[in-house]
Amino acid sequence: MIYVNDPLFANGIIGEGVAILSADEDIYAPISGVISVLYKTKHAIGITSDNGVELLIHIGIDTVRLDGKYFKSYVQKGERITLGQKLLSYNQKQVQLEGYDTTIMVIVTNSKKYNMNCCYGYDISEGEKIINIK
């Protein structure tokens, strides 16, 4: 995360996690749980797992300024979701053409409660575990 071009994410102020450069425009649930936060701009979503892990998925840097343009949600706040369920999608090309970085941050916002190991610096495949939380 130290290479992310936003101090809130790079310095772990929001929590520890990983940054992903993805060609995929669909965002799927990395855990099962309940949608705890869904921003009206659909650029970010929060999930609380059954064991209390609070996860934030944030698409891009400063993309909140797009006010939801190019973003779509497939879930609602309070909805129970399952691992692998489609949550959000966005038009990556259009977001980039508007001048925004489309790095996707996956952050455990209550990471201080856990012992975490994150995977950094290599290519990942769909379904591969990138954060171990104990």
N, C-alpha and C positions, 0 to 999 in steps of 0.2 A: 504494500500500500504506500510505501514511502515515495514511489515514483508517480503517484496520482497527482494531477495538477490542481489540487484543492487542499488547503491546509487542514480542514476539518477531517478529511478522510486520511490524508497522508500522515498526520500526526496522531491518529488513533483517538481523536477527541470524542468522536461518536461511539467508538468501540473498535475492536480488532476485527480484521477480516481479510478479504482478498479482492483484488481488482481483476476483471476479466475483459479481454478484448475479444469480442465475438462477432462472427459473421451472421449468426442467427438473430432474427428479429423477434423471436418469441421467447418469453420468459416463463419457465416452468418452476413449480414448487420444489425447492431443494429439501424440504421437510414437510411432514404432516403437521397440522395444527389449525389455528383460527386466524383469520385475517384481522389483525388488531388495528392497523392503520392503512387507509387507502387515500392517498392524496387526490384531490379533485383534478389535479393536473395529470394524474396517472403516470408520472415519471418515477414514482417510488411507492413501495408497498411494505408493510410490516406484517410479520407472522409471529405468533407466539405458539411454540410447540407445547405438547401435553406435559412435558417435564420442565417447562418454564424458560426455555431458551427463546430470547427475543431477537429476531432476525430482521434486518432491513435490507431490501434489495433496491438499489438506487441506480437508475439508468442515466448515465451521462453527468457532465459537470455543468452546473447552472441551467440545466434543461427545464427547471421550474419556470423560467422566463418564457418558455413556449406556450404556457398556459393550456396544456393538454393537446395542442396541435401535434399531430402525427402519432399520438399515443392512444391505445385502446385497452380497456380492462375487461376481463372475463369473469371477475368475481366481485363480491361486495364485502364491505366491512362487516365483521361478525360471522361471516360464512366459514364453515368447517371445510378445510381443503386437505387433499391427500398428496403424498409424494408423487411428483411427476405431473401434477395437474397444471394445465395452462392457466397462467395468471394474467399476463400482460403481453402486448405486442407493440411494436413501434416501427416507423419507417426510418430505418437507420440512414439511408442515403439522404433523405430530406433533412433529417436532423443535422447531419454533417454539412450539407449544403447551406444550412442556416448558420454554420460556423461553430457548432458545438462538438465537444469531445464526447464520444459515445461509450467511453469506458463504463462497464457495469461493476458497481461495488456491491459486494455481499458482506454485510457487517453484522456481527453479534453485538448488539447494543448493550447488553448486560454481560459482556465478556469478562469483566473483573470477577465475576462469580465462578468462573470456570477455568480449568486448565485446557488451553487450546493449542493445537498444532495446525498451522495452515501450510498449504503447499504453494510454493512460489517459483516463478521463473521457468516454467515449462508449459508445453501444450497439453491441454486436457481434452478428454472426449466426453460426450454426453453420458451422464450417469456415473461419472468418476467422482469419488469422494475427494473434496478439496479442503474441507475443514473437519478436524477431529475435535470433539468437545467432550470433556470428562468432568 
